[in-house]
Amino acid sequence: MSLFGSSRLLLSEFNNLRCALLALLGLQVAAAWADSGLTDTPFEIIAERNRPADHFTQGLFFDGARWWESSGLYGRSWIAEYTDPTANPLRRKWLAEDRFAEGLTVLGNKVYLLTYRAGELLLFRREDLTPLGVRHYAGEGWGLTSDGRDLIMSNGSDELTFRDPQTFAIKRRLKVRGGGRQWSQLNELEFARGLIWANIWQDTRIIAIDPQTGLVRAQLDISALAPPSRHPDVVANGIAWDEQRKGLWITGKFWPKLYLIRPKQLDFAQGDSDVSPARD
């Protein structure tokens, strides 16, 4: 072999080694970041609204003009549509006494509603909540959202499933991880700003999850907004994205208020400049 050929071989081996080292370093950095503890992301309160305090809120969705909400408990479960969440609903559908309403989302012309242990996804027409059918799944249903293409479901574990909107078949699974702790009890979900936002059952934190890697990117501590109560069911649950005002509406089970909050990181600062902190 010529000297020139040997040099080319050495250069090729050096480049391969460099690529391998850079890849290893990248994995180490990612692992260190994933295992690091999270600090609370600050947020501002943009608005707040009073509402009835008898809602066992499981799912919440806002399209800029109308609201959809689901309320749980056996014998008391319903799904409702509002133009004003402080007033009576435009329409409400009560579930059978042996059905426990869980998370909901709206995609296209359909409203999708999970049930707790019945293994049923209930479909309704968006326009008037006319029932459209049922899809079935194994295990428990907790939270539901959509990235505009797939439905994303939680079941109280540390895993989210991406599902086909037509069949509800699982397309892929996503394990939530990072932030220096093990995650579980993932509940109500909302997709906003390219991230999956999740309530944690019996916790006042909302976490933001990368939909590709499952890494927790941020957490919000909303304990200061929780009503004073020692009742175990009065917990944070309910997240709805407000596209116009660039914020998250949040509430909880038996909470007497809705709050519109805007995180001060994760590009939320690009919200409308004419929206100032206020109460309405």
N, C-alpha and C positions, 0 to 999 in steps of 0.2 A: 504494500500500500504506500502511495506517495505521501510526502509530508503534507501536501494540501488536503489529501483525503483524510489523513489523521486529524488535522485541525478541524475539518468540518464535522467529523465524528465527535470530537471532544466538545465542540460548540453545541452540537445537538444534545449531547448528554447533559451539558451544563444547563441548557434551556429547560430540559425536562425536569431536572432536579430543582431548578428555580420555581417552576410552575407547581411542583409538588409541595415545596416549602411554603409558597404563598397560599396554596389551598389549605394546608394544615394550619397555618397562622390564622386564616380566615375562620376556620372551624373553631379554633381556640378562642378567638375574639367573640364569635357568636355565642359560644357556650358560656363564656364569662359574662357576657351581657345578659343572657337568658337567666343566669343564676343570681344576678345582682338584685338587691332589693329595690322596690319601687318607692318613689316618693309621691305624695299626693299632688296631682295636677290642680292648680288653683282654677277657680271659675268665678264668673260674675252672674248675679241674678238679673235677668233682663225683664222678667214680668212674673207675676203670680196671680192666680185666680182661685177664688173660693169654689167649692163644689160639695155635693152631698157626701157625708162621711160614712155612708153605709155600703160603699162599693168594695167588694173583695177583689180588687183589680188584679187581673192576670195578664191581659194584653192591652196594648194601647197603640193606636195608629192615627196619624194626622196627615191629610193630603194638601193642606193649605186652606181648605174650605170646610171640610167635614172631618169629624172624628169617629173612630170606631173603638169600642172598648168591650172587653169581656170580663165578667165577674163570676167567681167560682163558688164552691160549696155545693154539696148534694142537696137537691130540693130547692136551691136558690140561684142556680146558674142561669146567666143570660148573656146575650150579645146585643149591643145597642149602637145606634148611629146618632150623632149629634151635629148640629151646626154651632152650638154653644155648649161647652161642657158644664157650664154653671147652671144650665136650665134643663128642663125635661127633654128626653130624647125624641128625635123625629119618629123613631120606631125602635121597638125592642122585641127580641125573640127569646122566649124562655125555653130552656132545654128540659128534656125529660128528667124526672126526679132522680133517676139512677145515673145521670150524666153530670160530670164535674167539669165545667169549662176551664180551659187553660189559655195558653198564649194564642194570639191571632196576628195575622198580617193581611195586607191587601196587595194583590198583584194582578195587573190587567183589570178585567171586569169581574174578578172574584174576590171574595173574602174567605180566608182559610182559618179555621178554628180547631185547635187541638182539644182533646179530652184527656183527663188525667190518667185513668186506668182502663178505660173502655177500649183503647186501641183504635179509636176512630178519629179521622180528620174530617170535619164537617165543612162542606162547601156551600157558600151563599152567593147570590147575585149581588154585585156591588151596588147596583142602583136601588134596590128595595129590600135586600136581605131575604129574597125568595130562596128556599133550600134548593141546592143543585145536585146533591149527592153526597156520598161517603167514600173515603179511602181508608184503608186499614194499615196499621203498623204494629210492630211488636214492642212491648215495653211501655214505659210511662211517657206521657207527653207533658212538657213543661213550657218552654218558650218557643216562639216562632217569629222569623223575619224573612226578608228576601233581599238579595243583592240585585234584583231586577231581572235575574235569569233563573236562579234556583231558589227553592225554599230552604231555609236554614233552621234546624230544630235542635233544641236542648232537651235532655231527659233527666236533669238533676245530677249528672256525672261531670267529668272533666272533658267530655267529648261532645262535639257538635257534628251533625250529619247534614250534608247537602243533598237535597232531594228534588226529584223531578216534579214540577208543578202539576203535570197531568196524571201521573200514576202514583206519586209519592214514593217511588222506589229510591233507595239510597244510591247516590252517584259517587260520593266520596265521604270519608270520615276525617275529622280534624281534632287532634288532641291539643287541648289548651295547656300551655306550659310557660315557664319563665317567671321572672319577678321574685325569685328567691323563695317560692313556696309551691305547694301542691294545690291545684285548683279543683273544686268540685261544687256541687249545689248550684251550677249555672242555671239561671231561671229565665226571666223575661229578656228578650233580645230585640235589638234594633240595629239596622245597618245605616251608617251615616259617615260621611267623609272617608269612604273607603275602608272603614273599620267596623267590626261587629262589637256593639256595646251590650254588655250583659249585667243584669242584676245578679247578685249572689244571695240566695235564700238565707234569711235570718242575718243579713249583713247590710251595713249602710254604705258599702263600697259598690261603685259601678266600674267595671273594667273594660278597656278597649283592646280588642283582639285582632291581630293581623289575620285576614282570611286565608292567606296562602301558607303561612308557617305555623299558625296557632300561638305565636308568641304574644304575651300580654305587653302592649305598648304603653299603657297608662292606666291610672286608677283615679277615680274621683271619690272623695269621702263626703257624703251628703248627710252625715249625722246631724249637722246643725239645722237641717230642714225638717227632720222627723218630728212629728207631734209628740208631746209628752204623754207617754202611756207605758204601762207595764204589761199590757196584753200581748201574748206571744204572737198573735196574728197581725199586729199593727207593724208591718215591716215594709221597707222600700220595695216597690214592684211596679213597673210601668215606665217605659221610655218611648218617646215619639219624636221623630226628627221634624223640625220646622225649617223647610228649605228657604222660605222667604227671609226669615229672621236669623237664620244660621245659628240655631241653638237646639237644645234637647229639652223637651217637656218631660218632666219626671214627677212621679207621685208614688203612692204606696197603698197597700191594703188598709182600708178604713181611714185613709188620710183625708183631711178636710180641704186640702189645697193641691193645686197643680203649680209647678214652678218651671219657668223657662230659664235654663242656665246655658252659659256659653263658656267652655273651657278656654283658658288663656294661652293654650299651646295647641299643637296638632292642626295648625292652619285655620282654626276657628276665628282668628282675628281678622280674617277676610270677610267677615259678615258685613251687613249693610251699615254704612256709616251714619245713617239717620236714625238708627235704633239705639236709644240710650236707656240705661237702667231705669225702670219705671215699674209701677204696679198698675195692673188693670184687671 
